[in-house]
Amino acid sequence: MTKFHIFLLSLLLLFGTFVFSESTYAQSSSIVNPNQTYSYANMQKDIKKLEKTYPGLIKQEIIGKSEYGRNIYAVSLGKGESTVFINGSHHAREWITTNLNMNMIDKYAAAYKNNTVVNGYNVKKLLNNTTIWFVPMVNPDGVTLQQSGLKSFPAKDHAKIIKMNGGSKNFKRWKANGKGVDLNRQYSPNWKNLGGPKSPSYKNYNGPKVAAASETKAILSFVDKIDPEIAISYHSSGQIIFWKYQQTGSRYTQDAHYASKLSKITGYSLVKSKSFGGGFSDWFSTVEKKPAFTIEVSPAVGETHVPLRNYAKIWSQNASIGLYTAQEGYKLFDSRKATASDKVTKQIKTYNKTAAKLKNYYSTNIKSESKLKVTSAHKSLYDKTNKEIKKQEKAIAKLPAKYRTKPNAALKTTKSYRDNSLAYMNTIYAGDDLIQTNKKLTGYLTAGTLNSTTFTAHDKSVKQTDTTESQINKMFGKTVRKLATAKFVTPAKSNNKNIGYDLARYELLVETENQLNEGHYDIVKKNLITYETLPSTHSFEKTETKLASMVQAIEDELLRVEQEQSVEETEKDKLPK
């Protein structure tokens, strides 16, 4: 053997070891063992382990309790906003469908984690777009009774349960829930006409009324919560697919297409007519008005459970069903949300014709200062527009993020009318307040009131002037801004400036009086000289009179002091030296 052959053989051995290791890993990483009599306890344990193994991808939820208090579990697989729903074991003896549900969860999650393709489906991409919700065992009481007999039920109920089973303690044929209600005959379509036993029985009793069983209530409530696009209800006998129940028109065409594809994947025959109703798929199709399919996974085996030897073939026929459902569910979701997005966008654009009328109030019709006002019609239309914006924002918020772009763009136009209108109204309100403050301030000066109240009013006017000017800068349209400035800001600034002169003169005189009282006569003289240089508009007669009176009093006091000082000097000179 040459060195090359030895090298090649080594590579082959290494590769074989690698393949074996990968296979071994795949087997050891499997959590769910579907090749067993899969009990409620098995399911609980595996759900907990799956959730722990795949955090963020799998989560469990208890959606209700059975008639005997067992938890009804839902398991979500995926991260997408789109949802589809798969369930199993509506009927007790059909628990092989729980094996199938749980195996799907296990295998799909592993494929997601390892980023592998399953039968041509990109699992990671599908589960990032869509969340598959499973209720693997709708009927935990019935399954437990079928698998384990009476030991898991209260002794006081044993006789009643045996009676429902026709006097037999062999429960292999048991189909109902623990209270003898057939859960797949509990849904509303055609419920009154289903026939069957008139009292609780191991099979086919419809219950005392629609959705009487707690298990049915849980499913109905859960479906309402997750709003799935497509539903698959797994049953076990016949290798057939029920899909047709009262659909017409485009819905018939759509559902026929899906059914044909499901048939092609599984090899199961399609049942073209199914008129009796009462089942989950009948309800989902007629009430939710979305695609629903009942898939029977095994050749008929009579009134008992499907033997485990059939499972391998069942899995091979159904391994892709969850992924196909997720794929098509996302397409429906995408189409539905895109349609909803277009509808909201259209509504917004239609309303924009009304919102555009706001422009007449804040721009188009404003040709003079006298038009700068907020009318009741303006305020009413603004309020209606703001209310419409909030309504549309709520509608947009209900859309997934990728469907919000178009309606948000349309709403931006509505908001521009609203915001320009608000800027205009805020300016008018601020301007009107400024006018009132200036009137009050002018009143003080007119009355000759010079005190802290006058200074406070002046400070307020200056601040309001700045605020109003800032508001004007936010207004729409150069012409409107110019008119608003002329009406509100220009006169206020002039008034503030003129009154500021008088207040500055008054402040200097108050300071001069203090200096005079403290005997700082040189400072007093300098202040009086400064006072004469301060600008004055002489706009307010009483203020000017008061200021002149203050000056005169200071000058008189200064003269008196100087005269006293002169007399003192003269008397001092007369004293003997």
Buried (B, 14 or more C-beta within 10 A) or exposed (E): EEEEEEEEEEEEEEEEEEEEEEEEEEEEEEBBEBEEBBBBEBBBEBBEBBBEBBEEBBBBBEBBBBBBEBBBBBBBBBBBBBBBBBBBBBBBBBBBBBBBBBBBBBBBBBBBBEEBEBEEBBBBBBBBBBBBBBBBBBBBBBBBBBBBBBEBBEEEBBEBBBBBBEEEEEBBBBBBBBBBBBBBBBBBBBBEEBEEBEEBBBBBBBBEEBBBBBBBBBBBEBBEEBEBBBBBBBBBBBBBBBBBBBBEEEBEEBBBEBBEEBBEBBEBEBBEEBEBBBBBBBBBBBBBEBBBBBBBBBEEBEEEBBEBEBBEBBBEBBBBBBBBBBBBBBBBBBEBBBEBBEEBBEBBBEBBEBBBBBBEBBBEEBEEEEEBEBEEEBEEBBEBBBEBBEEBEEBBEEBBEEBBEBBBEBBEBBBBBBBBBBBBBBBBEBBBBBBEBBEBBBEBBBEBBBEEEBBEBBEBBBEBBBBBBEBBEBBBBEEBBEBBBEBBBEBBBEBBEBBBBBBBBBEBBEEBBEBBEEEBBEBBBEBBEEBEEEEBEEBBEEBBEBBEEBBEEBEEBBEEBEEEEEEEEEEEEEEEE
